[in-house]
Structures are given as C-alpha cells and as structure tokens.
Amino acid sequence: MNTLKITALALGALAAILTLIVGGRELALRMNAHYSPREEQVRHDTFECSASHTDGLVRELRQIRDQYRAADPAGRSALADTFKHDADGFTCGDLPADIQSFRNSLG
C-alpha cells in the first residue's frame, strides 16, 4: 500500500510537471503570436526612417532621374512610373527639393 501511494504521487507529480511544461510552451507561443507583429512593425518603421535607408532611397531616386533624362521616349514612361512609385513611398519627412520638383514635373 505504501509503495502504491508513492508510485501514484510520483506519477501525479510527473503529470503535473508535464502539464506545466506543455502549458508554458503553449502560453509562450500564444504570447509570441500576439506580440510579434507589433514588434516587427516597430522595427520596420524604425528602419524605414533611418538615415541610411533615407539616403539610399534619395540616391536611388536621383539615379532614376538621371536615367530618365538620358532615356529615349519609350523608356521614359517606365522610368517615370518607377520614380513616382518610389517617391510616393517616401514617408519620413520631405523629399529633397530637387527630387520633389522632378516628382511634381512628372505629374
């Protein structure tokens, strides 16, 4: 009888530990699924407004502008669409004056 009680207690303790482990993992997964999109959005917004990203986008827009000026009329349409798309996606502050005036000239 004494051995039976010890065995039952050991199995009960093992079941409780396993339940806590599985429950803890489930809770961690649910918390991760809840908070990860918010963290990723903050990381994305921070990167999008970083100086290196902004400088890179301005440099790319200037390259597209120079390619547009050197392109034939058939290629200008695609370059203009690309320029407008990239310039309209700029959300952190104002574009430099030369880029903004070129964007306005494209319509």
CYANA upper distance limits for C-alpha pairs under 8 A (distance plus 0.5 A):
  1 MET  CA      5 LYS  CA      6.87
  2 ASN  CA      6 ILE  CA      6.87
  3 THR  CA      7 THR  CA      6.57
  4 LEU  CA      8 ALA  CA      6.57
  5 LYS  CA      9 LEU  CA      6.54
  6 ILE  CA     10 ALA  CA      6.55
  7 THR  CA     11 LEU  CA      6.63
  8 ALA  CA     12 GLY  CA      6.47
  9 LEU  CA     13 ALA  CA      6.50
 10 ALA  CA     14 LEU  CA      6.59
 11 LEU  CA     15 ALA  CA      6.56
 12 GLY  CA     16 ALA  CA      6.62
 13 ALA  CA     17 ILE  CA      6.62
 14 LEU  CA     18 LEU  CA      6.63
 15 ALA  CA     19 THR  CA      6.55
 16 ALA  CA     20 LEU  CA      6.69
 17 ILE  CA     21 ILE  CA      6.70
 18 LEU  CA     22 VAL  CA      6.59
 19 THR  CA     23 GLY  CA      6.31
 20 LEU  CA     24 GLY  CA      6.29
 21 ILE  CA     25 ARG  CA      6.72
 22 VAL  CA     26 GLU  CA      6.64
 23 GLY  CA     27 LEU  CA      6.57
 24 GLY  CA     28 ALA  CA      6.61
 25 ARG  CA     29 LEU  CA      6.67
 26 GLU  CA     30 ARG  CA      6.70
 27 LEU  CA     31 MET  CA      6.57
 28 ALA  CA     32 ASN  CA      6.50
 29 LEU  CA     33 ALA  CA      6.63
 30 ARG  CA     34 HIS  CA      6.69
 31 MET  CA     35 TYR  CA      6.61
 32 ASN  CA     36 SER  CA      6.00
 33 ALA  CA     37 PRO  CA      7.88
 34 HIS  CA     38 ARG  CA      8.49
 35 TYR  CA     39 GLU  CA      6.88
 36 SER  CA     40 GLU  CA      6.56
 37 PRO  CA     41 GLN  CA      6.62
 38 ARG  CA     42 VAL  CA      6.82
 39 GLU  CA     43 ARG  CA      6.69
 40 GLU  CA     44 HIS  CA      6.51
 41 GLN  CA     45 ASP  CA      6.58
 42 VAL  CA     46 THR  CA      6.53
 43 ARG  CA     47 PHE  CA      6.66
 44 HIS  CA     48 GLU  CA      6.54
 45 ASP  CA     49 CYS  CA      6.84
 46 THR  CA     50 SER  CA      6.73
 47 PHE  CA     53 HIS  CA      7.39
 48 GLU  CA     53 HIS  CA      6.61
 48 GLU  CA     54 THR  CA      7.76
 48 GLU  CA     92 CYS  CA      8.04
 49 CYS  CA     53 HIS  CA      7.30
 49 CYS  CA     54 THR  CA      6.96
 49 CYS  CA     91 THR  CA      8.36
 49 CYS  CA     92 CYS  CA      6.00
 50 SER  CA     54 THR  CA      6.69
 51 ALA  CA     55 ASP  CA      6.43
 52 SER  CA     56 GLY  CA      6.52
 53 HIS  CA     57 LEU  CA      6.64
 54 THR  CA     58 VAL  CA      6.72
 54 THR  CA     92 CYS  CA      8.40
 55 ASP  CA     59 ARG  CA      6.59
 56 GLY  CA     60 GLU  CA      6.60
 57 LEU  CA     61 LEU  CA      6.61
 57 LEU  CA     86 ASP  CA      8.46
 58 VAL  CA     62 ARG  CA      6.69
 58 VAL  CA     95 LEU  CA      8.22
 58 VAL  CA     96 PRO  CA      8.40
 58 VAL  CA     99 ILE  CA      8.33
 59 ARG  CA     63 GLN  CA      6.79
 60 GLU  CA     64 ILE  CA      6.76
 61 LEU  CA     65 ARG  CA      6.60
 61 LEU  CA     83 PHE  CA      6.88
 61 LEU  CA     86 ASP  CA      7.89
 61 LEU  CA     87 ALA  CA      7.79
 61 LEU  CA     99 ILE  CA      7.75
 62 ARG  CA     66 ASP  CA      6.68
 62 ARG  CA     99 ILE  CA      7.58
 63 GLN  CA     67 GLN  CA      6.64
 64 ILE  CA     68 TYR  CA      6.50
 64 ILE  CA     79 LEU  CA      7.14
 64 ILE  CA     82 THR  CA      8.48
 64 ILE  CA     83 PHE  CA      6.93
 65 ARG  CA     69 ARG  CA      6.79
 65 ARG  CA     79 LEU  CA      8.48
 65 ARG  CA     83 PHE  CA      7.84
 65 ARG  CA    102 PHE  CA      8.23
 66 ASP  CA     70 ALA  CA      6.85
 67 GLN  CA     71 ALA  CA      6.38
 67 GLN  CA     79 LEU  CA      8.14
 68 TYR  CA     75 GLY  CA      8.13
 68 TYR  CA     76 ARG  CA      5.99
 68 TYR  CA     79 LEU  CA      6.40
 68 TYR  CA     80 ALA  CA      7.57
 69 ARG  CA     76 ARG  CA      8.46
 71 ALA  CA     75 GLY  CA      6.31
 71 ALA  CA     76 ARG  CA      6.41
 72 ASP  CA     76 ARG  CA      6.80
 73 PRO  CA     77 SER  CA      7.69
 74 ALA  CA     78 ALA  CA      8.47
 75 GLY  CA     79 LEU  CA      6.92
 76 ARG  CA     80 ALA  CA      6.35
 77 SER  CA     81 ASP  CA      6.75
 78 ALA  CA     82 THR  CA      6.70
 79 LEU  CA     83 PHE  CA      6.51
 80 ALA  CA     84 LYS  CA      6.58
 80 ALA  CA    106 LEU  CA      7.38
 81 ASP  CA     85 HIS  CA      6.56
 82 THR  CA     86 ASP  CA      6.67
 83 PHE  CA     87 ALA  CA      6.44
 83 PHE  CA    103 ARG  CA      8.10
 84 LYS  CA     88 ASP  CA      6.37
 84 LYS  CA    103 ARG  CA      7.04
 84 LYS  CA    106 LEU  CA      8.33
 85 HIS  CA     89 GLY  CA      6.81
 86 ASP  CA     90 PHE  CA      7.28
 87 ALA  CA     95 LEU  CA      8.45
 87 ALA  CA    103 ARG  CA      7.80
 90 PHE  CA     95 LEU  CA      8.06
 95 LEU  CA     99 ILE  CA      6.77
 95 LEU  CA    100 GLN  CA      6.25
 96 PRO  CA    100 GLN  CA      6.62
 97 ALA  CA    101 SER  CA      6.52
 98 ASP  CA    102 PHE  CA      6.73
 99 ILE  CA    103 ARG  CA      6.60
100 GLN  CA    104 ASN  CA      6.67
101 SER  CA    105 SER  CA      6.69
102 PHE  CA    106 LEU  CA      6.99
103 ARG  CA    107 GLY  CA      7.46
